[in-house]
Amino acid sequence: MAVWLAEARRPFDLYAAIVAGSAVSYNLDLWLYGRTLERSLKPGVVDVDGPQAGAQPVWKVHSSNIRIYFK
């Protein structure tokens, strides 16, 4: 068992480094995204009940009246 552990140590270390790097990268991306949202969004009320004027349905399910609108 000691031989297997000695030979598996390097791949496990590489895996741990990749996982740690991806966790840091993910948190950095979330922080940058949050900072961008704080700078670009303005407070206010958004009417989500009806479509905006001039909005066109991009996708429609033919079996129901569900529509998705994109700005």
Secondary structure as UniProt FT lines:
FT   HELIX           2..40
FT   TURN            53..54
FT   STRAND          57..60
FT   TURN            62..63
FT   STRAND          67..69
//
